Amino acid sequence: MEDPRIETLLLVLDLVGTFVFALSGAAAGVKRGLDLFGVFALSFVAGNFGGITRDVVIGSIPPGAISDWRYLAVSLLAGAITFYWSSAITRLSSPVLVFDAAGLGLFAVSGAQKALAFGLNPVMAALLGMLTGIGGGMVRDILLADIPVVLRADIYALAALAGATIVVVSHPLHIPATAATIVGALLCFGLRLIAIRRGWRLPVARQPEQKNTTARVPSDQEDGR
């Protein structure tokens, strides 16, 4: 990664994505009644786990979320805003879902951009972008003892993959990285919100029918009693 413009773009995307995902984690923690430490912990994990996973996979060691103090700072800032001004956050319509969708889009495109910058092939770059987007939300849900959204029927990982694919496809076409990033993030964000609003769901496996194995108890007359 030698182009300073790409490095600056990735840093801005990472920090903004960290902030909005940290807001979603903190909002979920406040909703569950966690204390201040719990809200801060959830905001950091939700905001940084996807980026840490991406950096470890592509060999960017130590991960930026650990080596750069700004990631911790924006995570704690998001946690403090949500904890002390939770009434302002909750006035928004479904704040956790909105912030989660925004973070999903930002991290999906930043993950794909960084993977391409480190020389990964297009398919793996798109998949890594998706992984970057879904990682923080998965850990947030697990810590709150919820089934992660990505494992349910909602259009979640597919939205992240769509946004990352825009970035990957634009690369060989020499489309400016900033334009591709904006379009990819908006596509992911829009798909996620539309899926929530319209109830779009992936097919769910049909449960096998359970046969009634209860034995029929014969009556006294049938027994000859």
C-alpha positions in Angstrom: 0.0 0.0 0.0 2.0 3.0 -1.3 -0.7 5.4 -2.4 -1.3 7.9 0.4 -4.8 8.7 -0.9 -5.8 5.0 -0.5 -4.3 4.9 3.0 -6.2 8.0 4.0 -9.4 6.7 2.5 -9.1 3.4 4.4 -8.3 5.1 7.7 -11.3 7.4 7.4 -13.6 4.5 6.5 -12.3 2.4 9.3 -12.7 5.2 11.9 -16.2 6.2 10.7 -17.2 2.5 10.5 -15.8 1.9 14.0 -17.8 4.8 15.4 -21.2 3.8 13.9 -20.7 0.1 14.8 -19.6 1.1 18.3 -22.9 3.1 18.5 -24.8 0.0 17.6 -23.0 -2.0 20.2 -23.5 0.6 22.9 -27.1 1.1 22.0 -27.7 -2.6 22.3 -25.9 -2.6 25.7 -28.0 0.2 27.0 -31.2 -1.5 25.8 -30.1 -4.6 27.8 -29.4 -2.6 30.9 -25.6 -3.0 31.0 -23.5 -0.9 33.3 -20.9 1.7 32.0 -18.1 -0.8 31.7 -20.4 -3.2 29.9 -21.5 -0.5 27.4 -17.9 0.5 26.8 -16.8 -3.1 26.3 -19.6 -3.8 23.9 -19.0 -0.6 21.9 -15.3 -1.5 21.5 -15.9 -5.1 20.5 -18.7 -4.2 18.0 -16.7 -1.4 16.5 -13.4 -3.3 16.1 -13.7 -7.0 15.9 -14.4 -7.1 12.2 -11.4 -4.9 11.4 -9.2 -6.9 13.7 -10.2 -10.1 12.0 -9.5 -8.5 8.5 -6.1 -7.3 9.5 -5.0 -10.6 11.0 -6.2 -12.5 7.9 -4.3 -10.3 5.5 -1.2 -10.0 7.7 -1.5 -6.4 8.7 0.0 -7.0 12.2 -0.6 -5.6 14.7 -4.1 -4.7 13.8 -4.9 -1.0 13.5 -7.6 -1.3 16.3 -4.8 -2.3 18.7 -1.9 -0.2 17.5 -3.7 3.0 16.8 -5.2 4.8 19.8 -7.8 6.5 17.6 -9.8 3.3 17.3 -10.1 3.0 21.0 -10.9 6.7 21.3 -13.8 6.7 18.8 -15.2 3.5 20.4 -15.2 5.0 23.9 -16.6 8.2 22.5 -19.5 6.3 20.9 -20.1 4.4 24.1 -20.1 7.6 26.3 -22.5 9.4 23.9 -24.9 6.4 23.9 -24.6 5.9 27.7 -25.1 9.4 28.9 -27.4 10.6 26.1 -29.3 7.4 25.5 -32.6 9.3 25.2 -31.3 11.2 22.2 -30.1 7.9 20.6 -33.3 6.0 21.3 -35.4 8.8 19.7 -34.1 7.6 16.4 -36.1 4.9 14.6 -34.6 1.5 15.5 -31.1 2.9 16.3 -29.3 -0.4 16.7 -30.5 -1.5 13.2 -29.7 1.8 11.5 -26.2 2.1 13.0 -25.6 -1.6 12.3 -26.6 -1.1 8.7 -24.3 1.9 8.3 -21.4 0.1 9.9 -22.0 -2.9 7.8 -21.7 -0.8 4.6 -18.6 1.1 5.7 -16.7 -2.0 6.9 -17.7 -4.1 3.9 -16.1 -1.6 1.4 -13.1 -0.8 3.6 -12.4 -4.5 4.0 -12.5 -5.1 0.3 -10.4 -2.0 -0.4 -7.7 -3.0 2.1 -7.7 -6.6 0.8 -7.1 -5.4 -2.7 -4.4 -3.0 -1.5 -2.6 -6.0 0.1 -2.8 -8.0 -3.2 -5.6 -10.4 -2.6 -7.5 -11.8 -5.6 -10.9 -10.2 -6.3 -13.0 -13.1 -5.0 -11.2 -13.3 -1.7 -11.2 -9.5 -1.4 -15.0 -9.5 -1.7 -15.4 -12.3 0.9 -13.0 -10.5 3.2 -15.0 -7.3 2.8 -18.1 -9.3 3.8 -16.3 -10.8 6.8 -15.1 -7.4 7.9 -18.7 -6.1 7.8 -20.4 -8.9 9.7 -17.7 -9.6 12.3 -18.5 -6.8 14.8 -22.2 -7.5 14.7 -21.7 -11.2 15.2 -19.7 -10.8 18.4 -22.0 -8.1 19.7 -25.0 -10.5 19.4 -23.1 -13.4 20.9 -22.0 -11.4 23.9 -25.7 -10.4 24.4 -26.7 -14.1 24.1 -28.6 -13.5 20.9 -28.4 -15.6 17.7 -26.2 -13.4 15.4 -28.2 -11.6 12.7 -26.0 -13.1 10.0 -27.1 -16.6 11.0 -30.8 -15.8 10.7 -32.8 -15.3 7.6 -32.3 -11.5 7.3 -30.5 -10.1 4.2 -27.3 -9.2 6.1 -24.2 -10.9 4.8 -25.5 -10.7 1.2 -25.8 -6.9 1.6 -22.2 -6.7 2.8 -21.1 -9.0 -0.1 -22.9 -6.8 -2.6 -21.2 -3.6 -1.3 -17.8 -5.3 -1.3 -18.4 -6.7 -4.9 -18.9 -3.1 -6.2 -15.5 -2.2 -4.9 -13.8 -5.3 -6.3 -15.5 -5.0 -9.8 -14.5 -1.3 -10.0 -10.8 -2.0 -9.4 -9.9 -3.5 -12.8 -12.2 -0.9 -14.5 -10.0 1.9 -13.0 -13.0 3.6 -11.4 -11.8 6.0 -8.7 -11.7 4.3 -5.4 -13.6 7.0 -3.6 -16.6 6.8 -6.0 -16.6 3.0 -5.9 -16.5 3.1 -2.1 -19.4 5.5 -1.8 -21.5 3.5 -4.2 -20.7 0.2 -2.5 -21.4 1.5 1.0 -24.7 3.1 -0.1 -25.8 -0.2 -1.9 -25.1 -2.2 1.2 -26.8 0.2 3.5 -29.8 0.5 1.3 -30.2 -3.2 0.8 -30.0 -3.8 4.5 -32.6 -1.1 5.4 -35.0 -2.2 2.6 -34.7 -5.8 3.7 -35.6 -4.8 7.2 -38.5 -2.6 6.1 -40.0 -5.0 3.6 -39.2 -8.2 5.6 -37.0 -9.7 2.9 -35.7 -13.0 4.1 -33.6 -15.9 2.8 -35.2 -19.3 2.6 -35.3 -21.2 5.9 -34.9 -24.9 6.1 -38.2 -26.6 6.6 -38.5 -28.4 9.9 -39.1 -32.2 9.5 -42.6 -33.2 10.6 -42.6 -35.0 13.9 -44.6 -38.2 13.9 -46.9 -38.9 16.8 -45.1 -41.7 18.5 -47.5 -41.8 21.5 -48.7 -45.4 21.9 -52.4 -45.9 21.9 -53.5 -47.3 25.3 -56.2 -49.9 24.7 -59.4 -49.5 26.7 -60.6 -52.0 29.2 -63.2 -53.4 26.7 -60.5 -53.9 24.1 -58.4 -55.7 26.7 -61.3 -57.9 27.4 -61.6 -56.8 31.0 
